[in-house]
């Protein structure tokens, strides 16, 4: 059977091998083709920019932003709008042409750097897609680097939105993308680049942490309402805190309440957002339940990034996108870095809608980012020394639709009572509403925030290593049982590997883009492995069964 596309960048890829007819995410073959072409063109820009740096020339910030924006656009569930992706390709080709004019010579540049866009784009996309690289291991490593870079670009873009930049990170992003075009790179070279990508992943997450805390303060322990009010509301999903801030500013005095959804939940933990009296609470759960929850919300929904599930007709006219996100037929709110976005349209729409239907009541507690946990360090260390806390389990990462992800709920329930969960990302929705209690006043689920706040978990681990006077981070009483879904989880994984963390368990399935040989390298050098049953893993981690 002739395949119409090929994509295997997310955990839910068909048969854990690759989507070939239509994406499990809902991505159509023509959109997949344009995303492949956008990645190709962005690699070409990166090759030219890297060559210019090698000549001692500086790269305009607008080019750095273009690269990060392009790669973020192609992340899973972010943008399904073919026309907007084609517009990005046109703009990128023009920018690349201008860059080429600045080079002293164009010798040794890859074909992607020189391509002018004159070919049939559909055919070109087929020729330069993932499977164009015949060697399975080279292809695997190039894609692993590319997916790590996509995640890094997501975090970098959020930092840029708050006017924080790191030229070294941008230069590396472009260097790494250019390297994925270079046939002289051996398997060993690419493995080294994988780890270097992880190093810069740490830098990128630190940059975003600086941006978020500089703008909004350090997250603090917060109880978040999960019920609803009587006013009409706007539901904000995704990850971009600057978008949320602008919306909150513009809804003051309008009679419209603002709610967070999924990965936007941790916005409630930042002190700066608590001044907005119409910032009511969090509505719903992880991204994949949005079809039912968006319908019952009644008001408009603002998608600031991924994760979009193709909307039902019953609420499609209420779905708005902004930034890198897009969906055909949905209104897009424009605005670049440093620009003030106009949310008057979505606010006016909200005023015409009924208040949200209540789907649950109560509160959930979070705000355990690194600054807050370090404040509790003495208490935590005493609990460890006394034996009250025997182990920490890092259960960060992503949630998803697969039934097999029930494992994480059951695993959390079955953990020994002397175990504390460290989490970040939407994986927490599998257990953050369970009553798991506390240990001497320390909650058994410490939520650091969004997936990018996995940086906090690394900082916490390094601080504990220092406090206990350990030479090896792996000597800490920490188990890593991480759920993954898309490319931001990939950069978190690579960041942990670069910090020397070993024996990470990854589930519910291992990435399809890891060839057997590449997987073997990760197993042999870092102890990467999949998950088993809850009973098997309790025995493996704790020497006991439930």
Buried (B, 14 or more C-beta within 10 A) or exposed (E): EEEBBBBBBBBBBBEEEBBBEBBBBBBBBBBBBBBBBBBBBBBBBBBBBBBBBEEEEEBEEEBBBBBBBBBBBBBBBBBBBBEBBBEBBEBBBEBBEEBBEBBEEEEEBBEBBEBEBEEEBEEBBBEBBBEEBEEEBBBBBBBBBBBBBBBBBBBBBBBBBBEBBBEEBBBBBBBBBBBBBEEEBEBEEBBEBBEBBBBBBBBBBBBBBBBBBEBBBBBBBBEBBBBBBEBBBBBBBBBBBBBBBBBBEBBEEBEBBBBBBBBBBBBBBBBBBBEBEBBBBBBBBBBBBBEEBBBBBBBBBBBBBBBBBBBEEEBBEBBBBBBBBBBBEBBBBEBEBEEEBEBEEBBEBBEEBEBBEEBEEEEBBBBBBBBBBBBBBEBBBEBBEEEBBBBBBBBBBBBBBBEEBEBBBBBBEBBEEBBBBBBBBBBBBBBBBEEBEEBEEBBBBBBBBBBBBBBBBBBBBBBBBEBEEEEEBBEBBBBBBBBBBBBBBBBBBBBBBBBEBBBBBBBBBBBBBBBEEBBEBBEEEBBBBEBBEBBEBBBBBBEEEE
